[in-house]
Amino acid sequence: MAERRSRIAMNGVTGRLGHNQHLVNAILAIRKDGGIALANGDRLMPEPVLLGRSGDKLKALAAAHAVAAWSTDAAAVLADPTVEIYFDAAATAGRVPRAMQAIAAGKHVYLEKPTADTLEDALGLARAAERAGLRNGVVQDKVFLPGFQKLRKLKEAGFFGRLLSAKLDFGWWIFDGEMHPAQRSSWNYRKAEGGGLILDMFPHWRYMIDALVAPVQAVTCRHAILAPRRRDEAGRAYDVDVEDEAVAILELQGGILAQVASSWSTRVRREDMLTLQVDGTKGSAVATLHRCCIQPDVATPKPTWNVQTRLDQDFLADWQEVPDVEPFKNSYRCGWELFLRHVAEGTAFPSPLLAGAKGLQLVDACYRSHRERRWVDLPPLSL
């Protein structure tokens, strides 16, 4: 058994997502467990090269995690022939030119979503990587979470019968910085910095609904700015110029309708900050990040509508939780392991950059629907 090393230029790991999930819980966790077992018996050991703008932050991060290599010189890192993968979790604004630079240098690319600001740019990235013969992918972490993995297995097992509808409910209250500091970075509320709830979250909804319910074919959407004035990390007031709430109806393959409600200005009174309910003729399921509950047709109650009498029925008690039968693995790590195998062995990867472009197709369609106050079709995409 031989050890194969894969050097990865990781851009954006000084940020919360890049540091916590991609570096610590994915790449470093893989290293700690001895790498990835390949089909030929070899072990693949990822080696991160931390990349960013602040030398001080990178140096401190490398020292904290015993990472040998870091740099603020992207061109030099990309020119290094021992670096084979470029990963980007830095700010969305600027992701396209950074990724294009990596593609021009002959690096395989793995990008956080959204892969670009527009559909045209997202397709351009996907086509450039394919023309160069490079492995490519976009992070689609949510489908690897335990609750949604359980939901996928229910669908594959035929639990739902004929699919009827779906409802996705997402959001929580983000403080505006007056009474308490905001829980999200201020760039989320600035258009020039790649902010906006639709751009940030609807690429997730696209791949989740495509995979867990049915392919998206059309959308109608409305969005709004509910908190027009906020304070940033330094306490400075600023005007919000992108939406913090969006409501959409998606038409899926087979005539299925999916309701999608997303907000950073709502208070949670449900099981989790993200829930996805799928209804079918034979049963329904509600999945959260870690849990999934079901109600089959044969165990569905028959409540009586009566406005004269208070109804004390505990509807939640009528649902059965799907048990945990497999150990949980970090969802970002799941994606990384698949992509590293894809690069090393040529195995299939479920979310190439074309899948990332589908997310931007939905984003563009939502904005267009709001602007023109109508349904917008989402035709199939190709390279």
N, C-alpha and C positions, 0 to 999 in steps of 0.2 A: 504493500500500500504506500503510495507516494502522496506528498502534500503539494497541492497546487495553490499558488498565491494569486489573488486578484486585487490589484490596487485600484482604489476608487477615489476620484476627486469629489469630495462632498462639500458643495457650496450651500451656505445658509445654516450651518450647524450651530452657530452662536445664537440663533433664534430658538424660541421655546419648542416649536414642533420639530425642527431639525435636530436639536440637541436631545430632547427627551425621547422621542419616538424613533427617529431614523438612526441616530448615532448610538444612544445608550441601549434602548430596548430592542433594537434590530441588529445592527452590525456588530457592536461590542458584545451583545448577548450571543450571537452566533460564534464569535471568536472564543468566548468563555466556554462554550459547550463543545469546542474542538472542531469547529467548521461544519461544512455540509458534506455528507457522504454522496459521492457521485456513483453513477451506474457501474463504472469500471473498477470501483473499489477505492479510488483515490479520495482524499479529503480536500475540499476547497476551502481555503482560509482567506476571508476578505481582509484587506489592509486599507484602512481609511487614510486619505490625505486631506486634512482639513483646509478648506479654502474660504476666504472671505476678505473683508476690507480692513478689519481692525487686527493688527498684529498682536496687540496686547491681549485682546480677548481670545484669539486663536492660541497663543502661547499658553495662557492660563488653562484653557480647555484641554489642550493636548497634555499638559502636565497632570491635570486632575484625573485623566483617564488613561495615562500611560500610552498615548498615541505618539508615534515617533515622528510623523511628518505633518507639517502645516506650512501654508504659504499665503501671501497676499498677492502673488504674481500669477494670475490665471493663465496668461500666455505661456509662462515657463512650465507650469504644471501640465498644460495640455500638450506641450511640445515633448514631454517626457514619454518615451516609448513604453516604459514599464507601467504607465497608467492606462488602463483599458476601458474604464467606465467613468462617465461624468454624471453626477447626480446634482439636481438643483431643487433646494427648498427655500431659496432666498425669495425676496419680494417678487410678486407676480410681474410688476412693472420691470421690464428689462430681461425677463426670462427668455424671450425669443432670441435676441441677439447673443445672449450667453450660450444658449443651446446650439445655435447655428455655428458659433465659434468652435464648440466641441465637436460637432458633426464634421466641420471642415478639417479638424485635426484627426479625424478617423476614430473618434471615441464612440463606444456604445453609450446611449443616453437613457436615463431613467429620471423622470420629472415629476415633481408634485403637480397637483392640479390647482387651478386651471393651467394648462400648458401654454396658454397665450391669452391675450386680451380679446381677440376676435377669431371668428371661424376661419377667415382667410389665412391668418398667421398660423393657426393651429394645423390646418391642412398643409401649409407650406413646410412646417417642421416635419410632419409625418412623411411627406413626399421626399424631402431632402435626405432624411435618414434612410428611407427605402432605396433611393437612387444610389446612395453611398454603400449599400449592402451592410448596414449596421443594425445590430439588435437595438430595439427601442421599446420604451414602455412608459406608462403613466401610472402613478400611485392610485389605487382604488381600494383603500383600506377597509371601508365600511362593510363590504360583503364578507370579510374574514372575521368580523366580530361574532361572538358566540350566538347572540340572539338571531342574527340574520343568517348564520350558517344553519341553524335549526330550521328557519323558515325555508331556506333553499331545499333542505332535505325533505320537508313536508311536500313541497311542490313536486320534487322529483319522484316521490313515492305515490303521487296521485291523490294526496289527502283531500285537496280542495274540490275534486270533481271538475266541473266546468267553472272557470274563473269568471267572476261577476264584476268585481270592482275592487278598488284599493284606496286607502286614505293614509297620507303621510303627514304627520304633525311634528313640527320642529320649532324650537326656540326657547328662550328664557329672557329674564329681565337683565339688560345691560345698563348699569348705572351710568349717568351722564357726566360724572365727575364732580358734581356739586356736593352731594351729601357723602358719597363714597367714591373712591377711584373706580374707573371703568374696568371691567374684566376682559375687555378686548382692546387690542392696540388701536390707536387713533387712525392708522392707515386704512383700517376697514371702512372708514366713513369718508374717505377722500378719493374721488374718482381718479385723479392724476396718479395716485399711488396704487391703483389696482383694487380699490375698495368696492363695496357694494354687496349686499346679501345674495343677489342673484348670481353674480360672477363667482362669489366665494362658495356657495352651497349648491346651486343647481347642477353643476357638473356631477356632484355626488348623487343627486336625485336621479339623474339620467342613467348612470350605470347601475344604481341599485334597482330601479324599476325595470330597466331592460332585463336584468339578470333574475330578479326575484318574482316579477309579475309577467310582463310581456313587453316587447319592443314599443318604444314611444313613436307615434306617427304624426301627432299634431298637438298644438297647445294654444290656450288662451290664457292671458295673464294680466294682472293689475298689480302695481307696486306703489309704495308711498314712503315718504320721509316722516316718521312719527316723532323723532327727537331732532329738531333742526339745529340745535345749538348744544355743543358738548365741550368738555375740557380734555386736553391731551395729557400725556404722561408728566409734563412739567407744570400742569395746572393752568395752561393758557387756553382761553376760550377760542373756539373756531366754529365755522359754519359747516354743517354736514351737507354734502352735495350729491350723495348717493342714497339709495333706498335702504331702509332697515326693516321693511316688511314687504312680503310678496305673497300673493295668493294665485294659484294656477289650477287649471283643469287640464289634464293630459288625456288625449285619446290614444289608446294603445291598440296594438294588433288584435283583431277579433272584436273590435267595437267596445272594448273594456274602457271605462272611465276611471281615472285616478285623480283624487283631490289632493292638492299639495298646499299646505299652509305653513309659512315660514316667517319667523319674526324674532328680532332682537329687542322687541318692546312689548313682551307679554310675560305674564307670571304663570309659572307651571302649576297646573292642577291635573296631573295625569301621572302615569307610572314613571316616565323618564322624559328627558329633554328631547328625545327623538323616538317616535313610535311609528310603526308601519303596520296597518291592518289590511289583511287580504281576505276577501269574502268569496266563497264558492258555493256551488250547489250542495256539496257534501260536507262542508265545514268551513270554519273561519279561524284565523290565527292573528294574534297581535304580537309583534316582535319589538323589543327594545334593544339597547346595546348588548345586554348580557342575558336577557330572559326572553322566552317565547311561550305564550299561552294559547291553548286551542279550545275550540268548542265544536265537536263534530255534530252532524245533523241529528244523529240518534240521541244526543244529550242536550239538544237545544230546548230551553224552557219556552213556555207559551204564556207570556205575561198578558194581563188584561188592562186595556187603556180605560181609565176611569178618573175623570177630573174631579169627581166629588169626594174621592177617598185618597188619602195619602198612601203612596205605595212604598212599603218598607222592604221590598225584595232586594237582596244583596246580589246585584247582577255580576259583580266581580267574582263572587264565590261559585258561580256557575261555569267558570273556566278552569281548565286543567293545565298545569305548567309542564312543559316538556323538560325532562330531566337532563342534567349534564352527564353525558356518558363518555366524553372524551376530555382530556386535560386542555385547558385554555392556553393558547399560544398568542402572543402579541400580534395584532392584526397587521401592523406595519412589517413585522418580521416575516409573516406569511408571504407578503408581496415580495420582499427582498429575496427570500429563499427561492421563490419561483423565478425571479428575474436573473439571479445569479446562475441558476441551473440553465436558464434559457441562453445565457451568454456562453457558458462553459460547454454545454452539451447540445444546444440547438433544440431543446424541448419546447413544446408549445407554451406561449405566454398569453394569458387571457385578455390583457389590456395594453395593446400596442398604442402608439401615438395616434393612430386613427380613432381608437376608442376615446382618447382624450379630445379629439376634434368633435366627436359626437356631443360631448359635454358643452363645448362652445357653441355648437349648432343650437342646442336648447337655450343657452343663454341669449344668443342673438335673437332667436325666435320670441323669447319672452319680452325682451325690450321692444321688438318690433310690434308684437301684439299689443302691448300697452300703448305705444305711440299711435298706432293705427286703429286701436279699439276693435280688434277682430281676431279670428282664429288664424293660425299660421301653420302650414304643413311642414313636416320634417322629412324630406325625401332621403333615400339611402345615400350614404357617402361612399366614395371610392377614391383610390390614390391615382 
